Amino acid sequence: MEVILSSFLSISMRFHKKVLNCNMNLLVVAATASEIAPLTKHLYNSQVNNFSRSQRLVVDVLITGVGMTATAYSLTKQLQANMYDLVLQAGVGGSFDKNISLGSLLFITSDLYADLGAEDHDQYMDIFEIGLLGKNTEPYTEGRLLTPLLPVHGKIALPQASGLTVNTVSGSERTIAMRAAKYGCTVESMEGAALHYVCLMENVPFAQVRAISNYVTPRDKEQWRMKEAIINLNNWLVGFVESL
């Protein structure tokens, strides 16, 4: 295993795995090491113990740091230095929809920024509404950052959902109600839209998968199911990598 300190915020690790009928470069991106620690351990063990097969799967793991800025910076640097067949962002997130069970996994096929805009007294207006950007300015489609679906996405056998990316996690009734009504998105995270933006601009295939650790409610960590979400996420990640 090769471990590289890419920057103050990001850590990159590379794993070579010999597999049948595969020649693929995959980048797995996460905000924090803990979210994908079981996958990283699995990749390391597979690299150490697997000697018998012919072709290769190269998996890079990039830990970007939390938030949009860290994600955009670290991911852009990584893509400038390497070429990938798929960039897969994996992490936990909150759900606006309480019909979705905690611990569930979702494939986020569209994302957008929740707090990039201006307040006009008690009203929030995003960058499109205040006229700073057109809704179909590259890489946006009607104000959203969509995932172009390719054959490789067929291996992501998960329910599809929409994402909402924030700098400040929703934690008050007023903010939650406003964001839910304005955008109607399912999952809240702090990094998703940055992944979509960078990969769309760089024309790199990508996917975002989130495990639901909590509902988007006034902050109450006792109700969160972080451990279960991370276990479920990594079980899926291992299965996905093994399917390639």
C-alpha positions, 0 to 999 in steps of 0.5 A: 500500500502506498500512502501519500500526504497530498495536502494539509487536508487530504490523504490519498491511498492507492491499492492494486488488486489483481482481479478477473476481467477488469482493468479499471481505475476507481477513486473512492472519495470521503470527507473523513477516514472513519466513514470508509475505514472498513473499506480501506482495511478490506482493500489493504488486506486484499492487496496483501493476500491476493496473488492468483488473478490476472488483470488489475483494479486500481483503487485510490482512496481520497480523504478530502476533509469536511465541507465543499471547499476542502472537497473541491480543492482536494478532488481537483488536485487528484484529478489533475494528477490521475485519470479515473474510470469512476469517482465514487463519493461515499459518506453519511448524510441526513434525510428530510424524509422520515419514511426512509429508514436510518441506515438506508443507502441511497444513490444521489443522482442530483445535488445542489447548493442550499445556501449559496445566495442572499437573504432579503430580509426574511426571504432566502434567494439562491444565486439563480434567483438573484441573477448571478448565474443562469439555471443552465449555465455549465454544469447546471441543468435547471439549477441542479447538478445531475449525474450522467448515468453510464453502464457502470452505474448499473452496478449501483443497485440502490434507490435514487435520491436528490441531494442538498449540500450545505455549509451549515447543517440544518438544525432549526425548525425554520431552516429545515422548513424553508429548505425542504419547501424550497428544494424538495431534496431528500438527503443533506450533506456537506460535500455532495454538490462539490463532487458533482460540480468538479466531476461535471466540469472535468468530464469525469464519470462519478457517483455519490452514495450516502448512508442515512445516519439521522433525520434532518431535525433540530439537532439531537445526536442521541437519535442518530445511528452513525455506527449502523450507517457506516457499517451498512455503507462499507458492507455495500462498498466492499460488495461494489468493489468486489463486483468490478 
